[in-house]
Amino acid sequence: MRKLILGLLIFIIGFGTQLSAIPYNAGTYVVDVEIYNRNSLLIPDGYAKVHLKGNVITGKVEAPGYETSEFEIAVDGGQTYFKRIVVLNDIPKQIDVYTFIGEPVKSAYVDNRQYGFTAKDYGLSVFIPQKAWPNPCPQNIKVIDELFGTPINYTCEIASQTDEFICVKMAIPRDAIMMCGKRIFVMINDEGGHNAVDGNEIDSAIKLNVDRLKNTENSNNPLTRTLSEDFAQFIFNATSAEKLIDYSKKYGPLPDSLSKKIETSEKFRLLHGEK
């Protein structure tokens, strides 16, 4: 019985290994390629391109959101089947943490070693000081791509809290991270922590994020456009209807998604007799 169970386990393990390798043909040769990330997780949408040049098989391995890797195999013997295990590195990114007005969050740090995330996501473990973020929740944090000036699609959860730090786990789809520039940053709503700065700084912060919202609403990427309403809510929460109305009086109309937030807020205020 024990031999039967052991044999079954060996069959299952062997079968699973075969499923993880994809065969590619190069002339009369076959190359099985297994593609992993640096945390030894199989990359499900990785693929290879192989070519035979003389007595050498050249291979190029790619996956969305990862760096490309290449390999060569000499075929001057009689062997016709080869196997390669390829590890792809993450695309390097500079990641910083800022408040709504663009101030660096002191003592905040980002761990992007991908522990605890699937191979299809680019994971960020963001550690934010408790004092810097009075209301930690997914609605009060955003990831911005500096290249296009737009928010990035992601999923988010508050993973843990200590007396000093809040850990936020953010998973960005690899196809989204592939389209980003070299620098992305995490922006938090510090819930009025910027009220002590002068009005010009507030106006500059509003302008910067209003421009980002305009880029989002007018993006050629349909998925990016779907983030407009959520980003408008973030801007609204980080400022106030009063400040946004004052800004629009000085600098012109606000984007549609933000104007609708203000309109809804004003209707609610009047309905409940608030000043």
C-alpha positions as CSV (number, residue, x, y, z in Angstrom):
1,M,0.0,0.0,0.0
2,R,2.8,2.4,0.9
3,K,4.5,1.6,-2.5
4,L,1.2,2.4,-4.3
5,I,0.8,5.8,-2.5
6,L,4.5,6.6,-3.1
7,G,4.1,5.8,-6.8
8,L,1.0,7.9,-7.0
9,L,2.8,10.9,-5.4
10,I,5.7,10.5,-7.8
11,F,3.2,10.4,-10.8
12,I,1.4,13.5,-9.6
13,I,4.6,15.5,-8.9
14,G,6.0,14.4,-12.3
15,F,2.8,15.3,-14.1
16,G,2.8,18.7,-12.4
17,T,6.3,19.4,-13.5
18,Q,5.4,18.5,-17.1
19,L,2.6,21.0,-17.0
20,S,4.9,23.8,-15.8
21,A,7.2,23.3,-18.8
22,I,6.1,24.4,-22.3
23,P,7.8,22.7,-25.3
24,Y,9.1,25.0,-28.1
25,N,10.4,23.7,-31.5
26,A,13.6,24.9,-33.1
27,G,14.0,23.0,-36.3
28,T,14.2,19.3,-35.4
29,Y,14.9,20.2,-31.7
30,V,12.6,20.6,-28.8
31,V,13.2,22.9,-25.8
32,D,11.1,22.7,-22.7
33,V,11.1,26.0,-20.9
34,E,10.0,26.7,-17.4
35,I,9.7,30.3,-16.4
36,Y,9.8,31.5,-12.8
37,N,10.1,34.8,-11.0
38,R,12.9,35.4,-8.4
39,N,10.7,34.0,-5.6
40,S,10.5,30.7,-7.4
41,L,6.9,31.1,-8.5
42,L,5.8,29.9,-11.9
43,I,4.9,32.8,-14.2
44,P,1.7,31.5,-15.9
45,D,1.8,34.0,-18.9
46,G,5.5,33.8,-19.6
47,Y,6.5,32.6,-23.1
48,A,9.6,31.9,-25.1
49,K,10.8,32.4,-28.7
50,V,13.4,29.9,-29.9
51,H,15.4,29.8,-33.2
52,L,18.0,27.6,-34.6
53,K,21.1,29.3,-36.0
54,G,23.7,26.9,-37.2
55,N,24.6,24.6,-34.3
56,V,23.1,27.0,-31.7
57,I,19.5,27.3,-30.4
58,T,18.9,30.9,-29.2
59,G,16.0,31.6,-26.9
60,K,14.3,34.8,-25.7
61,V,12.0,34.6,-22.7
62,E,9.4,37.3,-21.8
63,A,6.4,37.9,-19.5
64,P,4.3,41.0,-18.9
65,G,5.9,43.2,-16.2
66,Y,9.2,41.3,-16.2
67,E,12.6,41.9,-17.7
68,T,13.5,39.9,-20.8
69,S,16.0,37.0,-20.6
70,E,18.0,35.2,-23.3
71,F,19.7,31.8,-23.5
72,E,21.7,29.7,-25.9
73,I,22.1,25.9,-26.3
74,A,24.8,24.2,-28.4
75,V,23.4,21.3,-30.4
76,D,26.6,19.8,-31.9
77,G,25.8,16.4,-30.3
78,G,23.0,13.9,-31.0
79,Q,20.7,15.2,-28.3
80,T,17.4,16.6,-29.7
81,Y,15.5,17.4,-26.5
82,F,16.6,20.1,-24.0
83,K,15.2,21.7,-20.9
84,R,15.8,25.2,-19.6
85,I,14.6,26.8,-16.3
86,V,14.6,30.6,-16.7
87,V,14.2,33.1,-13.9
88,L,12.9,36.6,-14.9
89,N,13.7,39.7,-12.8
90,D,11.3,42.5,-12.1
91,I,11.4,45.6,-14.1
92,P,13.3,48.1,-11.9
93,K,11.1,50.8,-10.4
94,Q,11.8,53.8,-8.2
95,I,9.1,54.0,-5.6
96,D,8.5,56.8,-3.2
97,V,5.7,57.8,-0.7
98,Y,4.3,61.3,-0.6
99,T,1.4,63.2,0.9
100,F,-1.3,64.9,-1.1
101,I,0.7,68.1,-1.4
102,G,3.8,66.3,-2.5
103,E,5.8,66.2,0.7
104,P,7.8,63.0,1.3
105,V,6.4,60.9,4.1
106,K,9.3,60.7,6.6
107,S,10.3,57.2,7.7
108,A,7.9,55.5,5.2
109,Y,9.5,52.7,3.2
110,V,8.5,50.3,0.4
111,D,9.3,46.6,0.2
112,N,9.0,45.4,-3.4
113,R,10.7,42.0,-3.0
114,Q,7.3,40.4,-4.0
115,Y,7.0,38.1,-0.9
116,G,3.3,37.1,-0.4
117,F,2.2,38.1,-3.9
118,T,1.3,36.0,-7.0
119,A,3.6,36.0,-10.0
120,K,0.9,37.8,-12.1
121,D,1.0,40.8,-9.7
122,Y,3.7,43.4,-8.9
123,G,3.5,43.7,-5.2
124,L,4.2,46.6,-2.9
125,S,4.4,46.3,0.9
126,V,4.2,49.9,2.0
127,F,5.1,50.8,5.6
128,I,3.6,54.2,6.7
129,P,4.1,55.8,10.1
130,Q,0.9,55.9,12.1
131,K,1.3,59.6,12.8
132,A,1.5,60.5,9.1
133,W,-1.7,58.6,8.2
134,P,-4.5,59.3,10.7
135,N,-7.2,57.4,8.7
136,P,-5.6,54.3,7.1
137,C,-8.0,52.7,4.6
138,P,-7.8,51.7,0.9
139,Q,-9.7,54.8,-0.1
140,N,-7.0,57.1,1.3
141,I,-4.1,55.8,-0.7
142,K,-3.2,55.8,-4.4
143,V,-0.5,54.7,-6.7
144,I,0.6,57.2,-9.4
145,D,2.6,56.6,-12.6
146,E,4.9,59.6,-13.0
147,L,5.3,59.0,-16.8
148,F,1.6,59.4,-17.8
149,G,0.5,61.3,-14.6
150,T,-2.3,59.0,-13.9
151,P,-3.3,56.5,-11.2
152,I,-2.5,52.9,-11.6
153,N,-5.0,50.0,-11.2
154,Y,-4.4,47.9,-8.2
155,T,-5.9,46.0,-5.3
156,C,-5.1,47.0,-1.7
157,E,-5.5,45.9,1.9
158,I,-4.4,47.1,5.3
159,A,-2.3,44.0,6.2
160,S,-1.2,45.0,9.7
161,Q,-0.8,47.8,12.2
162,T,1.7,48.3,15.0
163,D,2.2,51.2,17.4
164,E,4.5,52.8,14.9
165,F,3.7,51.6,11.4
166,I,0.8,50.6,9.1
167,C,1.6,48.0,6.5
168,V,-0.4,48.2,3.2
169,K,-0.3,45.4,0.7
170,M,-0.8,46.7,-2.9
171,A,-1.0,44.3,-5.8
172,I,-0.6,45.9,-9.3
173,P,-1.3,43.7,-12.4
174,R,1.9,43.0,-14.3
175,D,0.4,44.3,-17.6
176,A,-0.2,47.6,-15.8
177,I,3.3,47.9,-14.3
178,M,4.7,47.1,-17.8
179,M,3.2,50.3,-19.2
180,C,4.4,52.5,-16.4
181,G,7.5,54.7,-16.4
182,K,10.6,54.1,-14.3
183,R,9.2,56.0,-11.3
184,I,5.9,55.4,-9.5
185,F,4.9,56.8,-6.2
186,V,2.4,56.1,-3.5
187,M,0.3,59.1,-2.4
188,I,-1.7,59.2,0.9
189,N,-4.5,61.4,2.0
190,D,-3.1,62.8,5.3
191,E,-6.5,64.1,6.4
192,G,-5.7,67.8,6.8
193,G,-2.1,67.3,7.8
194,H,-1.3,69.9,5.1
195,N,-3.6,72.6,6.6
196,A,-0.6,74.4,8.1
197,V,0.9,75.2,4.7
198,D,0.1,78.3,2.8
199,G,-2.7,78.6,0.2
200,N,-0.3,78.7,-2.7
201,E,1.0,75.2,-1.8
202,I,-2.5,73.9,-1.5
203,D,-3.4,75.4,-4.9
204,S,-0.3,73.9,-6.4
205,A,-1.2,70.5,-5.0
206,I,-4.8,70.8,-6.3
207,K,-3.5,71.8,-9.7
208,L,-1.1,68.9,-9.9
209,N,-3.8,66.4,-9.0
210,V,-6.5,68.0,-11.1
211,D,-4.1,67.7,-14.1
212,R,-3.6,64.1,-13.2
213,L,-7.4,63.6,-13.1
214,K,-7.7,65.3,-16.5
215,N,-5.1,62.9,-17.9
216,T,-7.1,60.0,-16.4
217,E,-10.4,61.1,-17.9
218,N,-8.8,61.7,-21.3
219,S,-6.6,58.6,-21.4
220,N,-6.4,56.4,-24.4
221,N,-6.5,53.4,-22.1
222,P,-10.1,52.4,-21.3
223,L,-9.0,50.9,-18.0
224,T,-7.3,54.1,-16.9
225,R,-10.5,56.1,-17.6
226,T,-12.5,53.8,-15.3
227,L,-10.3,55.1,-12.4
228,S,-11.5,58.7,-12.9
229,E,-14.3,58.6,-10.4
230,D,-12.3,56.9,-7.7
231,F,-9.4,59.4,-8.1
232,A,-11.8,62.3,-8.1
233,Q,-13.1,61.1,-4.7
234,F,-9.6,60.8,-3.4
235,I,-8.9,64.5,-4.4
236,F,-12.2,65.6,-2.9
237,N,-11.5,63.8,0.4
238,A,-7.9,65.2,0.6
239,T,-9.1,68.8,0.2
240,S,-12.7,70.1,0.6
241,A,-15.5,71.3,-1.5
242,E,-14.8,74.9,-0.4
243,K,-11.1,74.8,-1.4
244,L,-12.0,73.2,-4.8
245,I,-14.7,75.8,-5.5
246,D,-12.2,78.6,-4.7
247,Y,-9.6,76.9,-6.9
248,S,-12.1,76.7,-9.8
249,K,-13.0,80.4,-9.5
250,K,-9.3,81.3,-9.8
251,Y,-8.1,78.8,-12.4
252,G,-11.1,77.6,-14.3
253,P,-13.5,74.6,-14.5
254,L,-12.6,71.4,-12.8
255,P,-12.8,67.9,-14.5
256,D,-16.3,66.5,-14.8
257,S,-15.8,63.7,-12.3
258,L,-14.6,66.1,-9.6
259,S,-17.3,68.7,-10.4
260,K,-20.0,66.0,-9.9
261,K,-18.5,65.2,-6.5
262,I,-18.7,68.9,-5.4
263,E,-22.3,69.2,-6.8
264,T,-23.4,66.1,-4.9
265,S,-21.7,67.4,-1.7
266,E,-23.3,70.8,-2.0
267,K,-26.8,69.3,-2.5
268,F,-26.3,67.1,0.6
269,R,-25.2,70.1,2.6
270,L,-28.2,72.2,1.6
271,L,-30.6,69.3,2.2
272,H,-29.4,68.9,5.7
273,G,-29.1,72.6,6.4
274,E,-25.3,72.6,6.9
275,K,-23.2,75.7,6.6
